[in-house]
Amino acid sequence: MKRSCRLLLSLCFFLTGCATAQAGPKIIGLAGDLSAGGSVMVLGQGFGGHSLRTEWLGGPDGPIETTSTGSFFERDGWSVVPFPDKFRPVISRENAYSGKQAILFDSVRTGDGRTGLAYDSGGAVTFGYASWMAYIDTGGAEGQWKMFRLNWECNVKDTWPELVMFNWFGQVDTLNVRREKEDRALRFYPSGYPEAGEWVRLELLLQPSSAPGKADGSVELWVHRPGKEIRQLLSRRGIETYLPGEERRWRYFVFQNYLGNGLAGHGRVWIDDLLIQDTPARVEIGNAPRWSQCRQREVQSPRSWQDERIVFSFNPGRLAGDEPLYLYVVDGQGRVNEHGFAIGHRRVLAELDPLK
């Protein structure tokens, strides 16, 4: 199938007089290139703002696809959590969600599950959004998979203050907010974590306490099983992430992918299409006319963002070329247009003027 297609939807503005304040995003028109990596512009109202401080590893020209197969993953802002080189994640063609490559954390090859890749946000996190695709092959073994932590230092040690998320196959799924020693941790037990042998999208919204001792933090977690379901597994507000007197702050997004307690030497994890940013504002393409009905959504990479105009790089992910697609904009308050803006199919709708 030819994936390069240009699309220009008529920009129909039904505006008379002054624009009124919107309760949330409203999409009015779309123009652009619906090939992978193409530039797309969406016009509307109520999009709000976006800092554009994003870290996007997906797309046809992203660092995952453009790094040589078998090489260690290296990129500014990223570092391997301090362990010997043999534990470093590599670029793999064996299994990928989109494109041809993904980042592999391989305890079968290394004989040890101590792998980790950390992104430095550059300072104290006041709001964190992370979305990534993950796939685990346990080789039939049971044990512990520590997927992710938001830590105050570039480390995978169980310390504090931090948030750590892990799946212990055969036992329990856990998300812990460590504020001090284990007896001061907040433990949550979401049901529905990834199973072996499936690509899933993990999506986290994280807001730490505004100051030590304040119980105004929050944690939200979704798991997307493309084509099957999108489930919110956890929503907790009023969390105290920093105890009184704490000086350290969440800073490092650590994709730990530790495999141990029975999984070391048996398990492998791939991650793909990873986005980190400091706002929930984003553009997504879905496969249903309503946000709540979508069984698959692909997050997009923003290039510019204004209240009435967004330009993003088109990421088809695994959305099929024949199914109708719908556009959604989420603003900085988490509000979204429930009714999607129909953009037809990725196959050619019309060869019109390209986006300037």
N, C-alpha and C positions, 0 to 999 in steps of 0.2 A: 504494500500500500504506500502510495506517495504521501509522505507526512507533511510536505511543504505546501501550505495553502494560505492564501491571504484572504482576510475577511474584513469587510467594512459594513457594519450595521448602521442603518440610518440613525442619526443622532436626533431623536425626536424630543424636542423640549416643549413640554406643555406648561410653560410658565407665563403667567400674566401678572403684571405688576411686580411688586417686591416679593422675593422669596420668603417663605415663612420658615420658622425654626422646625427642624425635623426631629422626630423622636428617635431616629436611628438612620442608618445608611439607606439611601434611595438611589438605585441605579437608573440612569436615563438612557445611556447609549454606550456603545462599544466600538472600537476600531482597532485593527491590528493584524498581526501575523500569528496564526494558530499552529505554526510548526514548532517543534520542540526548540526552546530557547528564543522564540520570536518575541518581538516587542508588542505589547498590547496596551491600549489606553482605554480606561473606563471613566466615563463622565457621570456625574450625579450630584447628590447633596448629602450632607451629614456624615461624610467620611471621617471628619476630625483630622487629627495630625498623626504623624509617625516620625520617630527620631531617625529612622533608617540605619540605626546601629544594629545591623543584622549580620549574622554569620550563616551563610547558606552553602552547603556542600553538595547540593544536588544539581540537576540540569546537565545537558550534554556538554557544556564547556566548564563544568565545575571541577574542583580539585580531585574528586573521586575518579571521575572519568578521564581526566587528563594526566593523572599520575601513572607511571609505568607499572604494569602488572607485576606483582611480586615485590615491589618496593615498599619500604617503610613509609607510612603516611607522615608527611611533614608539611607544616603550614604555619605562617606567622600567627601568633596568638595561641597556638596549640603546643602542648608538650606531653611527652610520655611520662606517666607517673613513675617516680624513681624506682625502677627495677632494671636488671640487666637487659641489654639489647635483644637477647633472644626471646624476650617476652613482648616485644613491640608489635602492635597490630600492623598488618600489611594490606596492600591492595590485592583483591582477589577477583578472578573472573569465574570462579566456580559457582557462585550464587549471587544474584543481584536482584533488587526489587525493580529498579528502572535502569535503563542503559545497559551497560555490559559489566560494570564493576561495582564492588562494595568494599567496605573496610572489614577485614576479617580479624577476629580475636580467637586464636587457635591454641587451645590447651592440648590438643592431640599432637600437634607438631612440637610444641615446646615441652610437653610433659608436666606442665605447671599451669595453674589457672590464674596466676597473678599478672593480669594485663590491665592497662588503664590508659585512657587518653583524655586529657584535661584541656578545657578552653578557659582562658583567663579573660573574664569580662572587663578587666581593667580597673575595678574598684568595687566598692560595696554594692551588692545587688539590692535594689529597692523594689524591683519587680522582674520576674523572670518568666519567659515563655520558651518552652522547648518542644519540638516535634521531630520525631525520627522514626524511620522504619527499622524493625529488628526481626531477626530470625535466629532461632537457636536449634542446633542439632545436638542432642544429649547422648546419642549413640545408645539409647535405651537405659542409660544409667540414671540414678537419682542423686540429687545433691543440691547445692546452693548456687544460685545465679544472682550475684549482686549486679544489677543493671546500671544503676545511676546513683550519683550523689552530688549534692550541692554543698561544697565544703568551703571553709574559711582559708584553707591552704591547699597547695597542689599536692595532695596526698590521698591515699585510699585507706588510711588508718581509721579505725573506729574511734573518733574523737568528737569534739564539740566546739562550737555549734555547727551542726550540719543536718542535712536531710539525706536519708539513704533509703533506697528502694530495692527490695530483693524478693526473689521467688525461690522458695525451697521446695523443689519438686518432691511430691509425696508427703509434704507436711503442710506448710502454710505460706500464704502470700502476705508480705509485710511492707509497710512504709513507716519509717521511724523518723521523728524529729528529735534529734539528740540535742539537749540543752545543757547537759552536764553528764554526770555518770549515768549508767543505765537506769538507776532508780528514778532519775529525773527526765527520762525520755518519754515522749508522747508516741504511743504505738497505735497504728491503724492497720486494719486487716481487710483490704479490698479484695473482693472475690471476682476472678475473671482475668487474671494475669495471662501473659502469653504462654501457650503450650509449645511443646517441641514440634518442629516441622511445619510452621506457619509463619508467613510474613504478616506482621501486625504494625500498626502505627501507634506509637506511644505519644501522648500529648499531655504536657504538664503546664499548669499555671501556678506560679509560686510567688507569694508576697510575704516577706518576713515582717516581724514586728517593726513598727516605725521607730521604736526606742526600746532599750532594755526594760523589761518589766511590763511592757504593754501587751495586752492580749488582743492585737488587731491584725495578726497575720492570717494567711489563708493558704490552703493547698487544694488544688483540683486536679483530677487525673482521669483521662479517657483512654480507652483501648479501642482502636479501629481494626476490625477484621474485614479487609476490603471485599466487597461483594456479599458480606454476611451481616455484620452489625457494627454499630458504633455505640459503645456503652460508656457512660460516666460511672467509674468505679468508686470515686471518692470525691467528696466536697465537704471541706471543713473550714469554718471561719472562726474568728475569735481565738486564734492560736497564739500562744506566747512562745516565740522562737528564741528569744534572748532573755535570759534571766537577769535580774538587777545586778549591775556591776560588770556585765559582760562587755568587753571592748572589741572582740573579734566579730567579723561580719561575713556572711555568705559572699563568696566571690567566684569560685571555680566550678564550672559545669564539668563534672567528671563522668565520662562514659566508661565505667569501670570494667564491666563484663568479666568480673571475677568468677571463676568456676572452681569450686572447691567442695570439701566435705562429701566426696564421692564422685564429683564431676571432673575434678582435675585429671587431665590426661584422657578424658573421654569427650568433653563437650567443645563445641565451636559456636561462635556467635558472629553474625554479619550485621552491620548497620549501614543504612543508606538514606539519602534524601533528608539530611539533617538541617534543621533551622533553629537558631537561637536568637532571641531578641529581647528587648526590655519593655515590650508592650504586647497586649493581646491583639492589637490591630493587625489585620492581615487580609489577604485575598485568597479565596479557595474556589476551586472548580468542583462541582458535584454532579452526580448522575441521577438526580431526581429534582422535580420542580419545587420541592419544599426542603428547606434545611433539615427539618426533623425527619424527613423521609429518606434522606441520602443513606446509601449503604457503602458508598465510597466517595471520599473527598481527597483532592490533591492540593496541598498548600503551594502557593505561588511565591516567587521571589520579587519583592518590590524594588523598583528603580527610582521612582519619585512618588511623593505622596502629598497631596493638598486636599483641602476640604471638599473640593468639587472635581478633582482630577487625580487619578492614579495611573501610573505607568508601571507595568510589571513584566517580568520575563516568564513566558508561558512554559509551565511544567506539566506535561500530560500524564506523567507517572505511568500507571497501567490502565488509564481510562481508554476504552476501546474507541476506535475511529468511527464505528457505526452507530453508537448510542448517542441520544441527545444529551447535551451538556448544559449546565446552568452555572451562572456566576454569582458568587456571594462575597460581600464585603463585611468584615467584622471591624467595628470601631474600637477605640481605646477603652471604652467602658464594657466591651464584650457584647454589645448589641449587634445584631445581624439582620439583614433583610430575609425574613422567613421565606418569602416567595422568591425563588431564584430568577435571575435574568437569563432567558433562553438564548444560547449562542449557537444552537443547531448542532452540527456534527463537526468533528475534526476533518472530515473529508470536505472537499471543496464545496462551498455554498455559492460563491460568486467571485469572479476575478474582477475586483474593483480597485479603486485607488489604494495603494499601500499607505500605511501610517507614516506621516512625515516625521 
